[in-house]
Amino acid sequence: MSRDVDYKTKPIDPDFLTKPEEYPVTGDCNGHRVLAEGRPRPDAEGRTMPTALGIHGTHVAVDWEACVADGACMDVCPVDVFEWYLKPGAKGEGKDKVLEQGGQEWQVFRTDKCDPLRESDCIDCMACETACPTLAIKITPSAS
């Protein structure tokens, strides 16, 4: 159950870890690195996305511009790597925080986001990467 956004999502760049000038480490969130936060990026149609939330995580990376709060990744993960960012403790399809279009949180996020809180617990099964309808997730076993 993906949420609607006002831009055309595109998959996470599978080579983002090898492009530090395009995707620099810009901070951390809940114990994982954040890359390219605050850096405007184009959507799938070449227009600048209205948000610049970046890629969260390295071993389990979620492009927050591509994440549209579907929840499939959470439903298939056997080790519970993910939670909803705006609704801590909740996980799974339909359990995200629904944002009012035009509201303050919507202006920042557009939808709730899949947060790889327990990235270090990942067993590299790739279920989340396969399940994500917008291809927002990239598992890189050698990254940590």
C-alpha positions as CSV (number, residue, x, y, z in Angstrom):
1,M,0.0,0.0,0.0
2,S,2.3,2.8,-1.3
3,R,1.5,6.4,-0.4
4,D,1.2,9.0,-3.2
5,V,3.9,11.6,-3.6
6,D,4.1,14.6,-5.8
7,Y,7.2,13.5,-7.7
8,K,8.3,10.5,-9.8
9,T,10.4,8.2,-7.6
10,K,13.4,6.4,-8.9
11,P,15.4,3.4,-7.6
12,I,18.3,3.9,-5.2
13,D,21.5,4.3,-7.0
14,P,23.1,0.8,-6.6
15,D,26.6,2.4,-6.8
16,F,26.0,5.2,-4.2
17,L,28.8,3.9,-1.9
18,T,31.4,4.4,-4.7
19,K,30.3,8.0,-5.3
20,P,31.4,9.9,-2.2
21,E,31.3,13.3,-4.0
22,E,27.6,12.7,-5.1
23,Y,26.6,10.9,-1.9
24,P,28.8,12.2,1.0
25,V,28.2,11.2,4.6
26,T,26.1,14.1,5.9
27,G,25.2,12.8,9.4
28,D,23.7,10.0,11.3
29,C,20.2,8.9,12.4
30,N,19.3,6.3,15.0
31,G,22.8,4.8,14.8
32,H,23.2,4.5,11.1
33,R,25.0,6.8,8.6
34,V,23.0,9.2,6.4
35,L,24.4,10.1,2.9
36,A,23.5,13.1,0.8
37,E,20.9,14.6,3.2
38,G,20.2,18.2,2.3
39,R,21.5,17.7,-1.3
40,P,18.8,18.2,-3.9
41,R,18.6,15.3,-6.4
42,P,16.5,14.8,-9.6
43,D,13.5,12.5,-9.7
44,A,12.9,10.0,-12.5
45,E,11.7,12.8,-14.8
46,G,14.7,15.0,-14.1
47,R,12.9,17.5,-11.9
48,T,14.4,18.4,-8.5
49,M,12.7,16.4,-5.8
50,P,10.8,18.5,-3.1
51,T,12.6,16.7,-0.3
52,A,16.4,16.0,0.3
53,L,16.3,13.4,3.0
54,G,19.1,11.3,1.6
55,I,20.1,7.6,1.9
56,H,19.8,6.1,5.3
57,G,22.2,3.3,6.2
58,T,25.1,1.6,4.3
59,H,24.8,-2.1,4.8
60,V,21.0,-1.8,4.6
61,A,20.5,1.4,2.7
62,V,17.1,3.1,2.1
63,D,16.8,6.0,-0.2
64,W,14.2,8.1,1.7
65,E,13.3,10.0,-1.5
66,A,12.3,6.6,-3.1
67,C,10.6,5.2,0.0
68,V,6.8,5.7,-0.3
69,A,5.7,4.0,2.9
70,D,4.7,0.7,1.4
71,G,5.9,-1.4,4.3
72,A,6.6,-4.6,2.3
73,C,10.2,-4.5,3.3
74,M,9.2,-4.7,7.0
75,D,6.7,-7.5,6.4
76,V,9.3,-9.8,4.8
77,C,12.4,-9.0,7.0
78,P,13.0,-12.1,9.1
79,V,15.1,-10.2,11.7
80,D,13.1,-7.0,12.0
81,V,15.7,-4.5,10.7
82,F,13.1,-1.8,10.0
83,E,10.6,0.5,11.8
84,W,8.7,3.5,10.7
85,Y,10.6,6.7,11.3
86,L,7.6,8.8,12.3
87,K,5.8,6.1,14.2
88,P,8.6,4.5,16.3
89,G,7.9,0.9,17.3
90,A,5.5,0.3,14.4
91,K,6.3,-1.7,11.4
92,G,4.6,-3.2,8.4
93,E,2.2,-2.4,5.6
94,G,-0.6,0.0,6.7
95,K,1.0,0.8,10.1
96,D,2.9,3.9,9.0
97,K,2.0,7.4,10.1
98,V,-0.2,8.9,7.4
99,L,0.6,12.5,6.7
100,E,-1.8,15.2,5.9
101,Q,-1.0,16.7,2.5
102,G,0.3,20.2,3.0
103,G,0.9,19.7,6.7
104,Q,4.2,20.4,8.4
105,E,5.5,16.8,8.4
106,W,4.3,16.3,4.8
107,Q,6.3,19.3,3.7
108,V,9.4,17.7,5.2
109,F,8.8,13.9,4.4
110,R,5.9,13.5,2.0
111,T,5.4,10.0,3.6
112,D,6.6,8.1,6.7
113,K,10.0,6.5,6.0
114,C,11.4,3.0,6.4
115,D,14.2,3.4,9.0
116,P,16.9,0.6,9.1
117,L,17.2,0.9,12.9
118,R,18.8,-2.5,13.3
119,E,21.0,-2.5,10.2
120,S,23.6,-4.6,12.0
121,D,21.1,-7.4,12.5
122,C,20.7,-7.9,8.7
123,I,21.4,-11.4,7.5
124,D,21.7,-10.4,3.8
125,C,18.7,-12.5,2.7
126,M,17.8,-9.7,0.2
127,A,14.0,-10.1,0.9
128,C,13.5,-6.4,1.6
129,E,15.4,-5.4,-1.5
130,T,13.3,-7.7,-3.6
131,A,9.9,-6.7,-2.0
132,C,10.3,-3.0,-2.2
133,P,8.0,-1.7,-5.0
134,T,10.0,1.4,-5.7
135,L,13.4,-0.3,-5.4
136,A,14.4,2.1,-2.6
137,I,16.6,-0.5,-0.8
138,K,20.1,-1.7,-1.5
139,I,21.8,-4.4,0.6
140,T,25.6,-4.2,0.5
141,P,27.0,-7.1,2.6
142,S,30.5,-5.7,2.7
143,A,29.4,-2.3,4.0
144,S,28.9,-1.5,7.7
